[in-house]
Amino acid sequence: MNMEAKANETFFIYEVFSQKSVSASFVHQFSLLAPNDEVALTMARENFLRREPCFNLWVVKRDNIHGLPPEERPFLERLDNKSYRETKGYGDLQARWRHHKEKYEEQQKHAGNGS
């Protein structure tokens, strides 16, 4: 067995995620090769924290990350129509209020002229 094949058997691929602040989401930064979790964390700190500060750092073995295969992704679609729970319905709220206010003022003007 050559050295490169032996190294590939003892080293694992790790994914590094960072969080800029308490309220920020974790963002994938890079991948690295390391023999174990401790070395991977040390390498991630040395390589990443030199460049920019962060609040938290996750180092995860790639084999421990599980995702949905493409054929199962359609199951993620929403089954119900509950658009009222989404904020997009409030985007034109100001225009709606303006429309109703103008309509009300127009009615008041006509009511004032009729009496």
HELIX and SHEET records of a PDB file:
HELIX    1   1 MET A    3  THR A   10  1                                   8    
HELIX    2   2 ASP A   37  PHE A   48  1                                  12    
HELIX    3   3 ARG A   62  ASN A   64  5                                   3    
HELIX    4   4 PRO A   70  LEU A   76  5                                   7    
HELIX    5   5 SER A   83  ARG A   85  5                                   3    
HELIX    6   6 THR A   87  TYR A   90  5                                   4    
HELIX    7   7 LEU A   93  GLY A  114  1                                  22    
SHEET    1   A 3 VAL A  27  ALA A  34  0                                        
SHEET    2   A 3 PHE A  12  GLN A  19 -1                                        
SHEET    3   A 3 ASN A  56  LYS A  61 -1                                        
END                                                                             
